[in-house]
Amino acid sequence: MAAKADPATQAYETKAKNLLKGELKRRGVTYAQLAEKLAAIGVKETDRNLNNKISRGGFTAAFLIQCLEVIGCKTLHLDAD
């Protein structure tokens, strides 16, 4: 299991955070709107909690997929750094 302080783990958390932020920005979705969309599928988060969670980048794969689905993201492109 990778430790939180592991640079490789941190690099992927940053990548996940940037990926999600980019998709939100591309679609013009605010954290408040994301909170509403997540609530519609039973995920209760405030816009403030979303801001904190996404800024940290240490969220689960399930949370990432939930967010991407509710904003209508059907495909992702993972560009090599």
N, C-alpha and C positions, 0 to 999 in steps of 0.2 A: 504494500500500500504506500502510495506516495505521500510524503509529509507536506503539510501546508507551506512550509518554508522552502521546499525544494524548488529551485529555479525553473525546472522543467514544468512543474505543476503551475507555478505562477505564470509562466509564459502562455500556457493553454487557457488559464483563467482569463488572462488579458485578451487572448484571441476570441474567446467566447463572449466576453463583455463587449468587445468592439463589433463583433458580428451582430449581436442583438441590437446594440445601439444604432448601427448602420441600417439595419432593416427597419427599425422604428422611424428613423429619420427619413429614409427613402419613401416611406408611406405616409409621413406627416402625422404619426401617432404620438401623442403626448403620454406621459406616465398616467395622468388622470384617465385618459381614454383607454389605455391598456388595462388599468384597474377595473374599469367597467366591463371590458371585453372578457377579462379573466373571471369576474364575478358571474358572468353569464354561463360559465362552465363549472361554477362551484369553487373557484379559487379566490379566496378572500385576501386581498392585499390592498393597502392604501397607496396612493401615488407616492407618498413619502417613503414608505417601506420599499416600493419598487425602485425608487431612485437609489436608496442605500444598497439594496441587494444587487442591483445591476452594476453600480459603481464599484462594489467590492469584487464582483466577478466570480465569487465562489458559490454559484448556484448549481442546482442539480441539472442533469440532462433532461429530466422530466419537466422541470420548470422552463427550460429553454424551448423544448418542443411545444409546451402549452402556449407560451408567448408567441412563437412563430405561427402556430396554427390559428390562434385567435386574430392575428393581424393579416391573415391570408397569405402567408409566405409558403409557397409550394416547392420552391427549389432554392438551394444554397450553393454558392460557389466559394470553395475554400482555396484561396490563392496562396501559393507558396510565398513565404516571407523571404 
